[in-house]
C-alpha cells in the first residue's frame, strides 16, 4: 500500500468517526444524499465536507 493510499484510508476513517459523532443537525453541513447513487442510500461530501476531508488528508500525509 502506498503512502497516499494509507493516508486516504486513515483520513476516511477519521472523517467518518467525526460524522458519526456529530450532532444530527450538523451532519448535512458535511454530507448529503447522492442523487447519482443507484438505490438512493448513498452519500457524497458537500463542499465543506470535501474541504474537511482534504485538510485531514493533508495532515495525515504530513505525519506518515
C-alpha atoms as an extended CHARMM CRD file, in Angstrom:
* protein
*
        64  EXT
         1         1  UNK       CA              0.0000000000        0.0000000000        0.0000000000  PROA      1               0.0000000000
         2         2  UNK       CA              1.3950000000        3.3940000000       -0.9690000000  PROA      2               0.0000000000
         3         3  UNK       CA              1.7000000000        6.3620000000        1.3780000000  PROA      3               0.0000000000
         4         4  UNK       CA             -1.1770000000        8.1020000000       -0.4340000000  PROA      4               0.0000000000
         5         5  UNK       CA             -3.3880000000        5.0130000000       -0.1280000000  PROA      5               0.0000000000
         6         6  UNK       CA             -2.5980000000        4.7340000000        3.5790000000  PROA      6               0.0000000000
         7         7  UNK       CA             -3.2850000000        8.4430000000        4.0720000000  PROA      7               0.0000000000
         8         8  UNK       CA             -6.6300000000        8.1450000000        2.2740000000  PROA      8               0.0000000000
         9         9  UNK       CA             -7.6660000000        5.1010000000        4.3320000000  PROA      9               0.0000000000
        10        10  UNK       CA             -6.7370000000        6.7770000000        7.6390000000  PROA      10              0.0000000000
        11        11  UNK       CA             -8.4030000000       10.0420000000        6.6060000000  PROA      11              0.0000000000
        12        12  UNK       CA            -11.5740000000        8.2640000000        5.5420000000  PROA      12              0.0000000000
        13        13  UNK       CA            -11.8540000000        6.5800000000        8.9400000000  PROA      13              0.0000000000
        14        14  UNK       CA            -11.2000000000        9.8260000000       10.8560000000  PROA      14              0.0000000000
        15        15  UNK       CA            -13.7560000000       11.6560000000        8.6980000000  PROA      15              0.0000000000
        16        16  UNK       CA            -16.4560000000        9.0410000000        9.3870000000  PROA      16              0.0000000000
        17        17  UNK       CA            -15.6740000000        8.9580000000       13.1120000000  PROA      17              0.0000000000
        18        18  UNK       CA            -16.2620000000       12.7230000000       13.0620000000  PROA      18              0.0000000000
        19        19  UNK       CA            -19.5160000000       12.3730000000       11.0860000000  PROA      19              0.0000000000
        20        20  UNK       CA            -20.8230000000        9.5430000000       13.2800000000  PROA      20              0.0000000000
        21        21  UNK       CA            -20.1890000000       11.6110000000       16.4080000000  PROA      21              0.0000000000
        22        22  UNK       CA            -21.5930000000       14.8810000000       15.0810000000  PROA      22              0.0000000000
        23        23  UNK       CA            -24.9620000000       16.2550000000       16.0820000000  PROA      23              0.0000000000
        24        24  UNK       CA            -27.6160000000       15.2070000000       13.5320000000  PROA      24              0.0000000000
        25        25  UNK       CA            -28.3450000000       18.8430000000       12.7180000000  PROA      25              0.0000000000
        26        26  UNK       CA            -24.7670000000       19.4670000000       11.6040000000  PROA      26              0.0000000000
        27        27  UNK       CA            -24.2000000000       16.3220000000        9.5330000000  PROA      27              0.0000000000
        28        28  UNK       CA            -25.8190000000       17.9360000000        6.4910000000  PROA      28              0.0000000000
        29        29  UNK       CA            -23.0630000000       20.5650000000        6.5710000000  PROA      29              0.0000000000
        30        30  UNK       CA            -20.6060000000       17.8140000000        5.6070000000  PROA      30              0.0000000000
        31        31  UNK       CA            -22.5120000000       15.1000000000        3.7120000000  PROA      31              0.0000000000
        32        32  UNK       CA            -25.6610000000       14.9710000000        1.6060000000  PROA      32              0.0000000000
        33        33  UNK       CA            -27.6880000000       12.3790000000       -0.2810000000  PROA      33              0.0000000000
        34        34  UNK       CA            -26.0780000000       11.4320000000       -3.5830000000  PROA      34              0.0000000000
        35        35  UNK       CA            -28.7160000000       11.6040000000       -6.3320000000  PROA      35              0.0000000000
        36        36  UNK       CA            -26.4380000000        9.5620000000       -8.6110000000  PROA      36              0.0000000000
        37        37  UNK       CA            -26.3590000000        6.5640000000       -6.2620000000  PROA      37              0.0000000000
        38        38  UNK       CA            -28.4450000000        3.7760000000       -7.7510000000  PROA      38              0.0000000000
        39        39  UNK       CA            -30.5210000000        2.7470000000       -4.7220000000  PROA      39              0.0000000000
        40        40  UNK       CA            -30.8550000000        6.1910000000       -3.1420000000  PROA      40              0.0000000000
        41        41  UNK       CA            -28.9260000000        5.3460000000        0.0290000000  PROA      41              0.0000000000
        42        42  UNK       CA            -25.5350000000        6.7820000000       -0.9300000000  PROA      42              0.0000000000
        43        43  UNK       CA            -23.9950000000        9.9990000000        0.2660000000  PROA      43              0.0000000000
        44        44  UNK       CA            -21.4530000000       12.4500000000       -1.0170000000  PROA      44              0.0000000000
        45        45  UNK       CA            -19.4660000000       15.1850000000        0.6340000000  PROA      45              0.0000000000
        46        46  UNK       CA            -20.6860000000       18.7540000000        0.4820000000  PROA      46              0.0000000000
        47        47  UNK       CA            -18.1580000000       21.4630000000       -0.3510000000  PROA      47              0.0000000000
        48        48  UNK       CA            -17.4860000000       21.8890000000        3.3680000000  PROA      48              0.0000000000
        49        49  UNK       CA            -17.1300000000       18.1170000000        3.7200000000  PROA      49              0.0000000000
        50        50  UNK       CA            -14.6150000000       17.9850000000        0.8690000000  PROA      50              0.0000000000
        51        51  UNK       CA            -12.6340000000       20.8130000000        2.4540000000  PROA      51              0.0000000000
        52        52  UNK       CA            -12.5790000000       18.9950000000        5.8010000000  PROA      52              0.0000000000
        53        53  UNK       CA            -11.5280000000       15.7270000000        4.1570000000  PROA      53              0.0000000000
        54        54  UNK       CA             -8.7540000000       17.4470000000        2.1920000000  PROA      54              0.0000000000
        55        55  UNK       CA             -7.4480000000       19.2040000000        5.3040000000  PROA      55              0.0000000000
        56        56  UNK       CA             -7.4400000000       15.9620000000        7.2740000000  PROA      56              0.0000000000
        57        57  UNK       CA             -5.7340000000       14.1180000000        4.4300000000  PROA      57              0.0000000000
        58        58  UNK       CA             -3.0480000000       16.7730000000        4.1640000000  PROA      58              0.0000000000
        59        59  UNK       CA             -2.4050000000       16.4770000000        7.9010000000  PROA      59              0.0000000000
        60        60  UNK       CA             -2.2350000000       12.6860000000        7.7620000000  PROA      60              0.0000000000
        61        61  UNK       CA              0.1740000000       12.7460000000        4.8080000000  PROA      61              0.0000000000
        62        62  UNK       CA              2.3850000000       15.1190000000        6.7800000000  PROA      62              0.0000000000
        63        63  UNK       CA              2.7220000000       12.7240000000        9.6890000000  PROA      63              0.0000000000
        64        64  UNK       CA              3.1840000000        9.4970000000        7.7170000000  PROA      64              0.0000000000
